[in-house]
Amino acid sequence: MSEHEITLTVNDEEYNLKVSSNKNLLRVIREDLGLTGTNCACERGECGTCTVLIDGEPTKSCIMLAVEADGREITTIEGLAENGELNPIQEAFIENGAVQCGFCTPAFILTGHSLLSKNPNPSEEEVKEAIDGVLCRCTGYRQIIDAILDASSEYPIK
């Protein structure tokens, strides 16, 4: 297996890494960078729990090769809070009881953050469409949708 040198900017920190050509971004984030908030479940791109933001767009990290992310800006759940303060969408998830078991929460929060960063006043249908690629087995989605809608009053982030 060939190795490649790549540079990733993850949560505003630059990393120079040597990775095998078949290693996915999920494994690099969790194993090489130690950022375990990005969860691993199906590893086939079906459940969305591995979602991170790449250049601001929700991306399933289990189906993206690390070499494809070379030179890109990546945000994981660990990078959303600033100066020890939770992001408004993180607060909204807590206040709306949208966390439940927490396994899918990072993916939903990042996906919601991406939506609100582009559209700070989405309709319920737009929220549903945005989160369509992430599965939750606990909440039935109502609390998740409500949390994203509630957080919209804080976007764009001041």
Contact map, one row per residue, 1 for C-alpha under 8 A:
11100000000000000001110000000000000000000000000000000000000000000000000000000000000000000000000000000000000000000000000000000000000000000000000000000000000000
11110000000000000001100000000000000000000000000000000000000000000000000000000000000000000000000000000000000000000000000000000000000000000000000000000000000000
11111000000000000111100000000000000000000000000000000000000000000000000000000000000000000000000000000000000000000000000000000000000000000000000000000000000000
01111100000000000111100000000000000000000000000000000000000000000010000000000000000000000000000000000000000000000000000000000000000000000000000000000000000000
00111110000000011110000000000000000000000000000000000000000000000000000000000000000000000000000000000000000000000000000000000000000000000000000000000000000000
00011111000000011110000000000000000000000000000000000000000000000010011000000000000000000000000000000000000000000000000000000000000000000000000000000000000000
00001111100001111000000000000000000000000000000000000000000000000000011100000000000000000000000000000000000000000000000000000000000000000000000000000000000000
00000111110001111000000000000000000000000000000000000000000000000000111111000000000000000000000000000000000000000000000000000000000000000000000000000000000000
00000011111111100000000000000000000000000000000000000000000000000000001111000000000000000000000000000000000000000000000000000000000000000000000000000000000000
00000001111111100000000000000000000000000000000000000000000000000000000011110010000000000000000000000000000000000000000000000000000000000000000000000000000000
00000000111110000000000000000000000000000000000000000000000000000000000011110111000000000000000000000000000000000000000000000000000000000000000000000000000000
00000000111111000000000000000000000000000000000000000000000000000000000010100010000000000000000000000000000000000000000000000000000000000000000000000000000000
00000000111111100000000000000000000000000000000000000000000000000000000000000000000000000000000000000000000000000000000000000000000000000000000000000000000000
00000011110111110000000000000000000000000000000000000000000000000000000000000000000000000000000000000000000000000000000000000000000000000000000000000000000000
00000011110011111000000000000000000000000000000000000000000000000000000000000000000000000000000000000000000000000000000000000000000000000000000000000000000000
00001111000001111100000000000000000000000000000000000000000000000000000000000000000000000000000000000000000000000000000000000000000000000000000000000000000000
00001111000000111110000000000000000000000000000000000000000000000000000000000000000000000000000000000000000000000000000000000000000000000000000000000000000000
00111100000000011111000000000000000000000000000000000000000000000000000000000000000000000000000000000000000000000000000000000000000000000000000000000000000000
00111100000000001111101000000000000000000000000000000000000000000110000000000000000000000000000000000000000000000000000000000000000000000000000000000000000000
11110000000000000111111000000000000000000000000000000000000000000000000000000000000000000000000000000000000000000000000000000000000000000000000000000000000000
11110000000000000011111000000000000000000000000000000000000000001110000000000000000000000000000000000000000000000000000000000000000000000000000000000000000000
10000000000000000001111100000000000000000000000000000000000000001100000000000000000000000000000000000000000000000000000000000000000000000000000000000000000000
00000000000000000011111110110000000000000000000000000000000000001100000000000000000000000000000000000000000000000000000000000000000000000000000000000000000000
00000000000000000000011111110000000000000000000000000000000011111100000000000000000000000000000000000000000000000000000000000000000000000000000000000000000000
00000000000000000000001111111000000000000000000000000000000011111110100000000000000000000000000000000000000000000000000000000000000000000000000000000000000000
00000000000000000000000111111100000001010000000001000000000011010100000000000000000000000000000000000000000000000000000000000000000000000000000000000000000000
00000000000000000000001111111111000000000000000000000000000001000000000000000000000000000000000000000000000000000000000000000000000000000000000000000000000000
00000000000000000000001111111111100000000000000000000000000000000100000000000000000000000000000000000000000000000000000000000000000000000000000000000000000000
00000000000000000000000011111111111101000000000000000000000000000000000000000000000000000000000000000000000000000000000000000000000000000000000000000000000000
00000000000000000000000001111111111111000000000000000000000000000000000000000000000000000000000000000000000000000000000000000000000000000000000000000000000000
00000000000000000000000000111111111000000000000000000000000000000000000000000000000000000000000000000000000000000000000000000000000000000000000000000000000000
00000000000000000000000000111111110000000000000000000000000000000000000000000000000000000000000000000000000000000000000000000000000000000000000000000000000000
00000000000000000000000000011111111000000000000000000000000000000000000000000000000000000000000000000000000000000000000000000000000000000000000000000000000000
00000000000000000000000000001111111100000000000000000000000000000000000000000000000000000000000000000000000000000000000000000000000000000000000000000000000000
00000000000000000000000000001110111111000000000000000000000000000000000000010100000000000000000000000000000000000000000000000000000000000000000000000000000000
00000000000000000000000000001100011111100000000000000000000000000000000000000000000000000000000000000000000000000000000000000000000000000000000000000000000000
00000000000000000000000000000100001111100000000000000000000000000000000000011100000000000000000000000000010000000000000000000000000000000000000000000000000000
00000000000000000000000001001100001111110000000011110000000000000000000000011000000000000000000000000000011000000000000000000000000000000000000000000000000000
00000000000000000000000000000000000111111000000011000000000000000000000000000000000000000000000000000011010000000000000000000000000000000000000000000000000000
00000000000000000000000001000000000001111110000011000000000001000000000000000000000000000000000000000000000000000000000000000000000000000000000000000000000000
00000000000000000000000000000000000000111110001011000000000000000000000000000000000000000000000000000000000000000000000000000000000000000000000000000000000000
00000000000000000000000000000000000000011111111000000000000000000000000000000000000000000000000000000000000000000000000000000000000000000000000000000000000000
00000000000000000000000000000000000000011111110000000000000001100000000000000000000000000000000000000000000000000000000000000000000000000000000000000000000000
00000000000000000000000000000000000000000111111000000000000001100000000000000000000000000000000000000000000000000000000000000000000000000000000000000000000000
00000000000000000000000000000000000000000111111100000000000101100000000000000000000000000000000000000000000000000000000000000000000000000000000000000000000000
00000000000000000000000000000000000000000111111100000000000000000000000000000000000000000000000000000000000000000000000000000000000011000000000000000000000000
00000000000000000000000000000000000000001101111111000000000000000000000000000000000000000000000000000000000000000000000000000000000011100000000000000000000000
00000000000000000000000000000000000000000000111111100000000100000000000000000000000000000000000000000001001000000000000000000000000011100000000000000000000000
00000000000000000000000000000000000001111000001111100000000100000000000000000000000000000000000000000011111000000000000000000000000001100000000000000000000000
00000000000000000000000001000000000001111000001111110000000111000000000000000000000000000000000000000000001000000000000000000000000000000000000000000000000000
00000000000000000000000000000000000001000000000111111000011110000000000000000000000000000000000000000000011001100000000000000000000000000000000000000000000000
00000000000000000000000000000000000001000000000001111100111110000000000001111000000000000000000000000000001001100000000000000000000000000000000000000000000000
00000000000000000000000000000000000000000000000000111111111000000000000011110000000000000000000000000000000001100100000000000000000000000000000000000000000000
00000000000000000000000000000000000000000000000000011111111000000000100111100000000000000000000000000000000000000000000000000000000000000000000000000000000000
00000000000000000000000000000000000000000000000000001111100000000000000111000000000000000000000000000000000000000000000000000000000000000000000000000000000000
00000000000000000000000000000000000000000000000000001111110000000000000011100000000000000000000000000000000000000100000000000000000000000000000000000000000000
00000000000000000000000000000000000000000000000000011111111000000000000000000000000000000000000000000000000000100100000000000000000000000000000000000000000000
00000000000000000000000000000000000000000000000000111101111100000000000000000000000000000000000000000000000001100100000000000000000000000000000000000000000000
00000000000000000000000000000000000000000000000000111100111110000000000000000000000000000000000000000000000000000000000000000000000000000000000000000000000000
00000000000000000000000000000000000000000000100111110000011111110000000000000000000000000000000000000000000000000000000000000000000000000000000000000000000000
00000000000000000000000111000000000000000000000001110000001111111000000000000000000000000000000000000000000000000000000000000000000000000000000000000000000000
00000000000000000000000111100000000000010011100001000000000111111000000000000000000000000000000000000000000000000000000000000000000000000000000000000000000000
00000000000000000000000110000000000000000011100000000000000111111000000000000000000000000000000000000000000000000000000000000000000000000000000000000000000000
00000000000000000000000111000000000000000000000000000000000111111101100000000000000000000000000000000000000000000000000000000000000000000000000000000000000000
00000000000000000000111110000000000000000000000000000000000011111111100000000000000000000000000000000000000000000000000000000000000000000000000000000000000000
00000000000000000010111111010000000000000000000000000000000000011111110000000000000000000000000000000000000000000000000000000000000000000000000000000000000000
00010100000000000010100010000000000000000000000000000000000000001111110000000000000000000000000000000000000000000000000000000000000000000000000000000000000000
00000000000000000000000000000000000000000000000000000000000000011111110000000000000000000000000000000000000000000000000000000000000000000000000000000000000000
00000001000000000000000010000000000000000000000000000100000000011111111100000000000000000000000000000000000000000000000000000000000000000000000000000000000000
00000111000000000000000000000000000000000000000000000000000000000111111100000000000000000000000000000000000000000000000000000000000000000000000000000000000000
00000111100000000000000000000000000000000000000000000000000000000000111110000000000000000000000000000000000000000000000000000000000000000000000000000000000000
00000011100000000000000000000000000000000000000000000110000000000000111111000000000000000000000000000000000000000000000000000000000000000000000000000000000000
00000001111100000000000000000000000000000000000000001111000000000000001111100000000000000000000000000000000000000000000000000000000000000000000000000000000000
00000001111000000000000000000000000000000000000000011111000000000000000111110000000000000000000000000000000000000000000000000000000000000000000000000000000000
00000000011100000000000000000000000000000000000000011101000000000000000011111111000000000000000000000000000000000000000000000000000000000000000000000000000000
00000000011000000000000000000000001011000000000000011000000000000000000001111111000000000000000000000000010001000000000000000000000000000000000000000000000000
00000000000000000000000000000000000011000000000000010000000000000000000000111111100000000000000000000000011011000000000000000000000000000000000000000000000000
00000000001000000000000000000000001010000000000000000000000000000000000000111111100000000000000000000000000000000000000000000000000000000000000000000000000000
00000000011100000000000000000000000000000000000000000000000000000000000000111111110000000000000000000000000000000000000000000000000000000000000000000000000000
00000000001000000000000000000000000000000000000000000000000000000000000000111111110001100000000000000000000000000000000000000000000000000000000000000000000000
00000000000000000000000000000000000000000000000000000000000000000000000000001111111111100000000000000000000000000000000000000000000000000000000000000000000000
00000000000000000000000000000000000000000000000000000000000000000000000000000011111111100000000000000000000000000000000000000000000000000000000000000000000000
00000000000000000000000000000000000000000000000000000000000000000000000000000000111110000000000000000000000000000000000000000000000000000000000000000000000000
00000000000000000000000000000000000000000000000000000000000000000000000000000000111111000000000000000000000000000000000000000000000000000000000000000000000000
00000000000000000000000000000000000000000000000000000000000000000000000000000000111111100000000000000000000000000000000000000000000000000000000000000000000000
00000000000000000000000000000000000000000000000000000000000000000000000000000001110111111110000000000000000000000000000000000000000000000000000000000000000000
00000000000000000000000000000000000000000000000000000000000000000000000000000001110011111110000000000000000000000000000000000000000000000000000000000000000000
00000000000000000000000000000000000000000000000000000000000000000000000000000000000001111111000000000000000000000000000000000000000000000000000000000010010000
00000000000000000000000000000000000000000000000000000000000000000000000000000000000001111111100000000000000010011000000000000000000000000000000000110011000000
00000000000000000000000000000000000000000000000000000000000000000000000000000000000001111111110000000000000010000000000000000000000000000000000000000000000000
00000000000000000000000000000000000000000000000000000000000000000000000000000000000001111111111000000000000000000000000000000000000000000000000000000010000000
00000000000000000000000000000000000000000000000000000000000000000000000000000000000000011111111100000000000000000000000000000000000000000000000000110110000000
00000000000000000000000000000000000000000000000000000000000000000000000000000000000000001111111111100000000010000000000000000000000000000000001100110000000000
00000000000000000000000000000000000000000000000000000000000000000000000000000000000000000111111111100000000000000000000000000000000000000000000000000000000000
00000000000000000000000000000000000000000000000000000000000000000000000000000000000000000011111111000000000000000000000000000000000000000000000000100000000000
00000000000000000000000000000000000000000000000000000000000000000000000000000000000000000001111111000000000000000000000000000000000000000000001101100000000000
00000000000000000000000000000000000000000000000000000000000000000000000000000000000000000000111111110000000000000000000000000000000000000000001000000000000000
00000000000000000000000000000000000000000000000000000000000000000000000000000000000000000000111111110000100000000000000000000000000000000010001100100000000000
00000000000000000000000000000000000000000000000000000000000000000000000000000000000000000000110011111100100000000000000000000000000000000000000000000000000000
00000000000000000000000000000000000000000000000000000000000000000000000000000000000000000000000011111100000000000000000000000000000000000110000000000000000000
00000000000000000000000000000000000000000000000000000000000000000000000000000000000000000000000000111111000000000000000000000000000000000100000000000000000000
00000000000000000000000000000000000000000000000000000000000000000000000000000000000000000000000000111111110000000000000000000000000000000000000000000000000000
00000000000000000000000000000000000000100000000010000000000000000000000000000000000000000000000000001111110000000000000000000000000000000000000000000000000000
00000000000000000000000000000000000000100000000110000000000000000000000000000000000000000000000000001111111100000000000000000000000001110000000000000000000000
00000000000000000000000000000000000000000000000010000000000000000000000000000000000000000000000001100111111110000000000000000000000000000000000000000000000000
00000000000000000000000000000000000011100000000010100000000000000000000000011000000000000000000000000111111111000000000000000000000000000000000000000000000000
00000000000000000000000000000000000001000000000111110000000000000000000000001000000000000000000000000001111111100000000000000000000001000000000000000000000000
00000000000000000000000000000000000000000000000000000000000000000000000000000000000000000000000000000001111111110000000000000000001001000000000100000000000000
00000000000000000000000000000000000000000000000000000000000000000000000000001000000000001100100000000000111111111000000000000000000000000000000000000000000000
00000000000000000000000000000000000000000000000000111000010000000000000000011000000000000000000000000000011111111100000000000000000000000000000000000000000000
00000000000000000000000000000000000000000000000000111000110000000000000000000000000000000000000000000000001111111110000000000000011000000000000000000000000000
00000000000000000000000000000000000000000000000000000000000000000000000000000000000000001000000000000000000111111111000000000010011000000000000000010000000000
00000000000000000000000000000000000000000000000000000000000000000000000000000000000000001000000000000000000011111111100000000000000000000000000000000000000000
00000000000000000000000000000000000000000000000000001001110000000000000000000000000000000000000000000000000001111111110000000000000000000000000000000000000000
00000000000000000000000000000000000000000000000000000000000000000000000000000000000000000000000000000000000000111111111101000010010000000000000000000000000000
00000000000000000000000000000000000000000000000000000000000000000000000000000000000000000000000000000000000000011111111111000000000000000000000000010001001100
00000000000000000000000000000000000000000000000000000000000000000000000000000000000000000000000000000000000000001111111100000000000000000000000000000000001110
00000000000000000000000000000000000000000000000000000000000000000000000000000000000000000000000000000000000000000111111100000000000000000000000000000000000000
00000000000000000000000000000000000000000000000000000000000000000000000000000000000000000000000000000000000000000011111111000000000000000000000000000000000000
00000000000000000000000000000000000000000000000000000000000000000000000000000000000000000000000000000000000000000011111111000000000000000000000000000001101100
00000000000000000000000000000000000000000000000000000000000000000000000000000000000000000000000000000000000000000001001111100000000000000000000000001001100000
00000000000000000000000000000000000000000000000000000000000000000000000000000000000000000000000000000000000000000011001111111110000000000000000000001001000000
00000000000000000000000000000000000000000000000000000000000000000000000000000000000000000000000000000000000000000000000011111110000000000000000000001000000000
00000000000000000000000000000000000000000000000000000000000000000000000000000000000000000000000000000000000000000000000001111111000000000000000010001000000000
00000000000000000000000000000000000000000000000000000000000000000000000000000000000000000000000000000000000000000000000001111111100000000000000000000000000000
00000000000000000000000000000000000000000000000000000000000000000000000000000000000000000000000000000000000000000000000001111111110000000000000000000000000000
00000000000000000000000000000000000000000000000000000000000000000000000000000000000000000000000000000000000000010010000001111111111000000000000010011000000000
00000000000000000000000000000000000000000000000000000000000000000000000000000000000000000000000000000000000000000000000000011111111100000000000010000000000000
00000000000000000000000000000000000000000000000000000000000000000000000000000000000000000000000000000000000000000000000000001111111100000000000000000000000000
00000000000000000000000000000000000000000000000000000000000000000000000000000000000000000000000000000000000000110010000000000111111110000000000000000000000000
00000000000000000000000000000000000000000000000000000000000000000000000000000000000000000000000000000000000100110000000000000011111111000000000000000000000000
00000000000000000000000000000000000000000000000000000000000000000000000000000000000000000000000000000000000000000000000000000001111111100000000000000000000000
00000000000000000000000000000000000000000000011100000000000000000000000000000000000000000000000000000000000000000000000000000000011111100000000000000000000000
00000000000000000000000000000000000000000000011110000000000000000000000000000000000000000000000000000001001100000000000000000000001111110000000000000000000000
00000000000000000000000000000000000000000000001110000000000000000000000000000000000000000000000000000001000000000000000000000000000111111000000000000000000000
00000000000000000000000000000000000000000000000000000000000000000000000000000000000000000000000000000001000000000000000000000000000001111111100000000000000000
00000000000000000000000000000000000000000000000000000000000000000000000000000000000000000000000000000000000000000000000000000000000000111111000000000000000000
00000000000000000000000000000000000000000000000000000000000000000000000000000000000000000000000000011000000000000000000000000000000000011111000000000000000000
00000000000000000000000000000000000000000000000000000000000000000000000000000000000000000000000001010000000000000000000000000000000000011111111100000000000000
00000000000000000000000000000000000000000000000000000000000000000000000000000000000000000000000000000000000000000000000000000000000000011111111000000000000000
00000000000000000000000000000000000000000000000000000000000000000000000000000000000000000000000000000000000000000000000000000000000000010011111110000000000000
00000000000000000000000000000000000000000000000000000000000000000000000000000000000000000000000000000000000000000000000000000000000000000011111111000000000000
00000000000000000000000000000000000000000000000000000000000000000000000000000000000000000000100111000000000000000000000000000000000000000011111111100000000000
00000000000000000000000000000000000000000000000000000000000000000000000000000000000000000000100101000000000100000000000000000000000000000010111111110000000000
00000000000000000000000000000000000000000000000000000000000000000000000000000000000000000000000000000000000000000000000000010011000000000000111111111000000000
00000000000000000000000000000000000000000000000000000000000000000000000000000000000000000000000100000000000000000000000000000000000000000000011111111100000000
00000000000000000000000000000000000000000000000000000000000000000000000000000000000000001001101101000000000000000000000000000000000000000000001111111110000000
00000000000000000000000000000000000000000000000000000000000000000000000000000000000000001001100000000000000000010001000000000010000000000000000111111111000000
00000000000000000000000000000000000000000000000000000000000000000000000000000000000000000000000000000000000000000000000011110010000000000000000011111111100000
00000000000000000000000000000000000000000000000000000000000000000000000000000000000000000001000000000000000000000000000000000000000000000000000001111111100000
00000000000000000000000000000000000000000000000000000000000000000000000000000000000000011011000000000000000000000000000000000000000000000000000000111111111000
00000000000000000000000000000000000000000000000000000000000000000000000000000000000000001000000000000000000000000001000111000000000000000000000000011111111100
00000000000000000000000000000000000000000000000000000000000000000000000000000000000000000000000000000000000000000000000110000000000000000000000000001111111000
00000000000000000000000000000000000000000000000000000000000000000000000000000000000000010000000000000000000000000000000000000000000000000000000000000011111111
00000000000000000000000000000000000000000000000000000000000000000000000000000000000000000000000000000000000000000001100100000000000000000000000000000011111111
00000000000000000000000000000000000000000000000000000000000000000000000000000000000000000000000000000000000000000001100100000000000000000000000000000001011111
00000000000000000000000000000000000000000000000000000000000000000000000000000000000000000000000000000000000000000000100000000000000000000000000000000000011111
00000000000000000000000000000000000000000000000000000000000000000000000000000000000000000000000000000000000000000000000000000000000000000000000000000000011111
